[in-house]
Amino acid sequence: MAVIVDLFFQLLQMTLVIAVAPLLTGLVRATKARLLRRRGPPLVQPYRDLVRLARKEAVVADTASWLFRFVPYLVFAATWVAAALVPTFATGLLFSWSADLIAIIALLGAARFFLALAGLDVGTSFGGLGSSREALFGALAEPAMIVIVFTLALVAGSTQLSTVAAYMASSYVGLRVSLGMALVALFIVAIAENGRIPVDNPATHLELTMVHEAMILEYSGRHLAVIELAAMLKLVLYISLIACVFAPWGLAIADASVMDRLLGTIAYLAKLALAGVALGAFETSIAKMRVFRVPDFVGAALMLAFLGALLLFVSRTLK
Amino acid sequence: MSSVTFFLSGDAALLALAVLGATVARKSYAPALVYFCALAISAAMLIGAVVQLLGGMTGEGIVLPLGLPWIGAHFRVDALSALFLVIVNLGGAAACLYGLGEGRSERSPERVLPFFAAFLAGMNLVLVADDAYSFLLSWEFMSIASWALVMAHHREDDNARAGYVYIVMASFGTLTLLLAFALLAGPAGGYAFDAMRAASATPGVAGLAFLLALIGAGSKAGIVPLHVWLPLAHPAAPSHVSALMSGVMTKVAVYGFVRIVFQLAGPEGWWWSVPVLIVGAGTALLGVLYALMQHDLKRLLAYHTVENIGIIYIGLGLALAFRAFGMPSAAALALTAGLLHAFNHSLFKSLLFFGAGAVLSATGERDMEHLGGLIHKMPRTAFAFLVGCVAISALPPFNGFVSEWLTFQAILLTPELPSWALKILAPAVGALLALSAALAAACFAKAFGITFLGRPRTNAAERARETDRFTLAAMMTLAALCLIVGIVPGLFIDALGPAASILVGGRMPAQAGNAWLSIAPVAQSRSSYNGLLVFLFIAAAASLAASFIHRFASDALRRAPPWDCGAPDASPATQYSAESFAQPIRRVFGAVAFVVRERIDMPWPGETRPARFDLGLSDRIWDALYEPLVGFIERASLRLDRLQFLTIRQYLSVVFGALVTLLVVLASWP
């Protein structure tokens, strides 16, 4: 019986992240539109877009290989599995031990790797441009993430995200400089990984400024819908990650009652909404930077994360 | 028959095969005969080694009346040898399969066949040698056989230079190993490894021997700054030999390092780990940066070997640190990470070199800028190569990720160490490791994307055809192994337990009993990873999404010309090239590793000459270290040249002077 309940909550988490992902993107877009004094599309517009795309026939370039049709599902699957392993409303779900935070980062790395290959597959210059820039950004953001994991793991004594979140929700953790540095670094990485302003503009189709859009330029129909959904999921994943580590309030700790878990879900949705509005406001208030300024920006995250981790490594003796 | 005799007779059979290969080399049946026999021998030895490794034997030895007369030739197989025998013979068997396929189209088989078998025998002998004399003899035998293979196509551009640089570096490495053994053997001449294990040198002597072993074995493994020969020599050999050199011979070098440093070189100092960690992290980062800048496919793979050797050395350095401070279980974790990465690297690097070889024989091209679109012409090769790329980029659920994950877990234990230097060094090493792993993914997106995806850039790429079934069998076997190690890593970690326990006196907790075959290096609550579940989840999620959309939305598909923002260009030259793919990374990291010279020649408006872009890259280490050295040696030899033209009187006085000096030195020796 307990297993069935556990399985239920694990499945609930998996469907929850998919279900709210388009809504969150809609919320960010609506916020940006309101701040620009436009009315903007309704909140559910991303759902409509996805359904419409999925129903259209897919147009695939003559020069595309089997990999091109395979990649969208693979990217989606890797992102979904990663997103399902990040605690949203509760920690210690049934499969939470099957991959730790390092593995979650590597899963996102796999998604990026295949998307970069898809950009090169058709053999157009735009695709190559997107892949090449994504490779650069990823090469800087991923180590920054790993070093952030060092900090979290040393504070909580575990790389299991579930354990880290439970530790952060407990009262043992005080205010630490390292955690502050990790938080700033994590913000920067989240912005870069999701292709938000100032790193990339998800709404642009101005060819010289785009990265993610350039890679998926040849996709259409259901393939595009799946890739878009994966990108939305990735945004949910990063917000859930920041929320469960740095704002674990309301998180249902392992073996909590069903009521606690429901409360956790409500708290989670509230956190998502808050983060969506904040992201929209942030994006409206800042200009996109040139491509070759981005390495400095993400490199700053790497340095900050490294300083934070170094402080922890060294301060272990002082206890 | 004892296990040592079994492996020694295998080596003898390989040596006999080398002689046979030399006699029949020009016959048309020779390649099939030699490769088939070598395959049979390697497979038998592989099975023997696996049985040894899993059977947990005691490490019996044998002494043959060969070698130095007062010592004899000692041979022994323990868990560490058995592990590396698995690596060597697995790689060897796969290379033989490739030889049965692509290797048969070799133009000059008499230059390859005898040395191929001899090379295999040499590597196997190094692993079973149990005294310094047989070790060094086998080591040199391995070096010279591989040198002959590098020189197999000696008339091609640069191959002669590659062979020259290789033989110089190999001799230098053996010289330092010789000195290391001499220091460890002491004045009594205890050259047998047993005697060295029993003797305990003073810390100073042990430290010096450690440094010499680091240099000697490292020059064979390709650590920076001793890596310069590797990217020249490995690609110059025929592709299955490149696979053996990169995937397997570098592991024999790692074996030599581990054997000497962990077991023979007496009382260790805690500082030993510091140079190993610095060298490992530097090697990993510089190796991948060099690899990113290459557009020769085989040279890119060779530079990547340098990177992976760095990762292995990081694991070994951490193990040394933990062992020095008496933390055997942490040391076992770090050592297991390093050894598992050595095994993993031998799998995917051989696979990738076979793929590069198949591409080379299908198109005649190693230059990625002349390839492209091969996934349409060689779909199976492309698939296997893709698996190798994903595995080497350390992406789950493949094997490369597991060993890097274990290395990260070992790094997270370093705050427990009581040394300040290591506390500061460890997170830096971890950050560099993460950086090089991420750059490796970028590098292999480039390697696969430019070679196999896109549109063909030349006619040669357009006319390529799929390789033969032996080569495919070799690649598919290795690809399957990459996945298996990735999804059930616990079994392989357990198999490394005996090797770890004889070296660091501890072992990782047994993994086989964990639920769902997951691995938990320290404790389940601290960190765990389950490759099997991750693999199943990804497969299930992808097929669920695909079938759902095909069932309920649309499965219509239309082929059309590429869109490319509405302005497609028919010329394949407009695609991104290897050079342009790496340009952003070169711009960000280039100044660290290279001397980059970019020259843009833009004609004024109205001029009709074309614009030109020239890019020059040179290796800082070559410029800063080797150029001055070569210059010094040249100047010194010019000076010493005068010695050739003395009169007999002057020669006699030189001899007399030397004699007197030596006698004075001897007389004043304490």
Chai-1 contact restraints between the chains, C-beta under 6 A:
chainA,res_idxA,chainB,res_idxB,connection_type,confidence,min_distance_angstrom,max_distance_angstrom,comment,restraint_id
A,A54,B,I549,contact,1.0,0.0,6.0,A-B,restraint_1
A,A54,B,A553,contact,1.0,0.0,6.0,A-B,restraint_2
A,R55,B,A553,contact,1.0,0.0,6.0,A-B,restraint_3
A,R55,B,S554,contact,1.0,0.0,6.0,A-B,restraint_4
A,E57,B,S554,contact,1.0,0.0,6.0,A-B,restraint_5
A,E57,B,A556,contact,1.0,0.0,6.0,A-B,restraint_6
A,E57,B,R558,contact,1.0,0.0,6.0,A-B,restraint_7
A,A58,B,L557,contact,1.0,0.0,6.0,A-B,restraint_8
A,V59,B,R558,contact,1.0,0.0,6.0,A-B,restraint_9
A,V59,B,A560,contact,1.0,0.0,6.0,A-B,restraint_10
A,V60,B,R559,contact,1.0,0.0,6.0,A-B,restraint_11
A,A61,B,P562,contact,1.0,0.0,6.0,A-B,restraint_12
A,D62,B,R559,contact,1.0,0.0,6.0,A-B,restraint_13
A,D62,B,P561,contact,1.0,0.0,6.0,A-B,restraint_14
A,T63,B,R455,contact,1.0,0.0,6.0,A-B,restraint_15
A,S65,B,I375,contact,1.0,0.0,6.0,A-B,restraint_16
A,Y73,B,A542,contact,1.0,0.0,6.0,A-B,restraint_17
A,Y73,B,A545,contact,1.0,0.0,6.0,A-B,restraint_18
A,Y73,B,A546,contact,1.0,0.0,6.0,A-B,restraint_19
A,L74,B,A542,contact,1.0,0.0,6.0,A-B,restraint_20
A,F76,B,A545,contact,1.0,0.0,6.0,A-B,restraint_21
A,A77,B,I538,contact,1.0,0.0,6.0,A-B,restraint_22
A,A77,B,A541,contact,1.0,0.0,6.0,A-B,restraint_23
A,A77,B,A542,contact,1.0,0.0,6.0,A-B,restraint_24
A,A78,B,I538,contact,1.0,0.0,6.0,A-B,restraint_25
A,W80,B,A541,contact,1.0,0.0,6.0,A-B,restraint_26
A,V81,B,F537,contact,1.0,0.0,6.0,A-B,restraint_27
A,V81,B,I538,contact,1.0,0.0,6.0,A-B,restraint_28
A,V81,B,A541,contact,1.0,0.0,6.0,A-B,restraint_29
A,W97,B,S528,contact,1.0,0.0,6.0,A-B,restraint_30
A,S98,B,N530,contact,1.0,0.0,6.0,A-B,restraint_31
A,S98,B,L533,contact,1.0,0.0,6.0,A-B,restraint_32
A,A99,B,Y529,contact,1.0,0.0,6.0,A-B,restraint_33
A,A99,B,V534,contact,1.0,0.0,6.0,A-B,restraint_34
A,D100,B,S527,contact,1.0,0.0,6.0,A-B,restraint_35
A,I102,B,W405,contact,1.0,0.0,6.0,A-B,restraint_36
A,I102,B,F408,contact,1.0,0.0,6.0,A-B,restraint_37
A,A103,B,P396,contact,1.0,0.0,6.0,A-B,restraint_38
A,A103,B,Y529,contact,1.0,0.0,6.0,A-B,restraint_39
A,A106,B,L395,contact,1.0,0.0,6.0,A-B,restraint_40
A,A106,B,P396,contact,1.0,0.0,6.0,A-B,restraint_41
A,A106,B,F401,contact,1.0,0.0,6.0,A-B,restraint_42
A,L107,B,P396,contact,1.0,0.0,6.0,A-B,restraint_43
A,G109,B,L395,contact,1.0,0.0,6.0,A-B,restraint_44
A,G109,B,A441,contact,1.0,0.0,6.0,A-B,restraint_45
A,A110,B,L395,contact,1.0,0.0,6.0,A-B,restraint_46
A,F113,B,L395,contact,1.0,0.0,6.0,A-B,restraint_47
A,F113,B,A441,contact,1.0,0.0,6.0,A-B,restraint_48
A,F113,B,A445,contact,1.0,0.0,6.0,A-B,restraint_49
A,A116,B,A445,contact,1.0,0.0,6.0,A-B,restraint_50
A,L117,B,A445,contact,1.0,0.0,6.0,A-B,restraint_51
A,L117,B,G449,contact,1.0,0.0,6.0,A-B,restraint_52
A,L120,B,G449,contact,1.0,0.0,6.0,A-B,restraint_53
A,L120,B,L453,contact,1.0,0.0,6.0,A-B,restraint_54
A,L120,B,G454,contact,1.0,0.0,6.0,A-B,restraint_55
A,D121,B,L453,contact,1.0,0.0,6.0,A-B,restraint_56
A,V122,B,P562,contact,1.0,0.0,6.0,A-B,restraint_57
A,G123,B,G454,contact,1.0,0.0,6.0,A-B,restraint_58
A,G123,B,R455,contact,1.0,0.0,6.0,A-B,restraint_59
A,G123,B,Q575,contact,1.0,0.0,6.0,A-B,restraint_60
A,T124,B,P562,contact,1.0,0.0,6.0,A-B,restraint_61
A,T124,B,D564,contact,1.0,0.0,6.0,A-B,restraint_62
A,S125,B,T574,contact,1.0,0.0,6.0,A-B,restraint_63
A,F126,B,D564,contact,1.0,0.0,6.0,A-B,restraint_64
A,F126,B,C565,contact,1.0,0.0,6.0,A-B,restraint_65
A,G128,B,Q575,contact,1.0,0.0,6.0,A-B,restraint_66
A,G128,B,Y576,contact,1.0,0.0,6.0,A-B,restraint_67
A,S132,B,F581,contact,1.0,0.0,6.0,A-B,restraint_68
A,S132,B,P584,contact,1.0,0.0,6.0,A-B,restraint_69
A,R133,B,P584,contact,1.0,0.0,6.0,A-B,restraint_70
A,A135,B,A442,contact,1.0,0.0,6.0,A-B,restraint_71
A,A135,B,A445,contact,1.0,0.0,6.0,A-B,restraint_72
A,L136,B,P584,contact,1.0,0.0,6.0,A-B,restraint_73
A,L136,B,I585,contact,1.0,0.0,6.0,A-B,restraint_74
A,A139,B,A438,contact,1.0,0.0,6.0,A-B,restraint_75
A,A139,B,L439,contact,1.0,0.0,6.0,A-B,restraint_76
A,A139,B,A442,contact,1.0,0.0,6.0,A-B,restraint_77
A,E142,B,A438,contact,1.0,0.0,6.0,A-B,restraint_78
A,P143,B,A431,contact,1.0,0.0,6.0,A-B,restraint_79
A,P143,B,A434,contact,1.0,0.0,6.0,A-B,restraint_80
A,P143,B,L435,contact,1.0,0.0,6.0,A-B,restraint_81
A,P143,B,A438,contact,1.0,0.0,6.0,A-B,restraint_82
A,I146,B,A434,contact,1.0,0.0,6.0,A-B,restraint_83
A,V147,B,A431,contact,1.0,0.0,6.0,A-B,restraint_84
A,A153,B,L412,contact,1.0,0.0,6.0,A-B,restraint_85
A,S158,B,R526,contact,1.0,0.0,6.0,A-B,restraint_86
A,T159,B,S527,contact,1.0,0.0,6.0,A-B,restraint_87
A,E207,B,C565,contact,1.0,0.0,6.0,A-B,restraint_88
A,E218,B,W563,contact,1.0,0.0,6.0,A-B,restraint_89
A,R222,B,I549,contact,1.0,0.0,6.0,A-B,restraint_90
A,R222,B,A553,contact,1.0,0.0,6.0,A-B,restraint_91
A,R222,B,S554,contact,1.0,0.0,6.0,A-B,restraint_92
A,P295,B,V588,contact,1.0,0.0,6.0,A-B,restraint_93
A,F306,B,A431,contact,1.0,0.0,6.0,A-B,restraint_94
A,A309,B,P427,contact,1.0,0.0,6.0,A-B,restraint_95
A,L310,B,P427,contact,1.0,0.0,6.0,A-B,restraint_96
A,F313,B,P415,contact,1.0,0.0,6.0,A-B,restraint_97
A,F313,B,K423,contact,1.0,0.0,6.0,A-B,restraint_98
A,F313,B,P427,contact,1.0,0.0,6.0,A-B,restraint_99
A,V314,B,K423,contact,1.0,0.0,6.0,A-B,restraint_100
A,R316,B,P415,contact,1.0,0.0,6.0,A-B,restraint_101
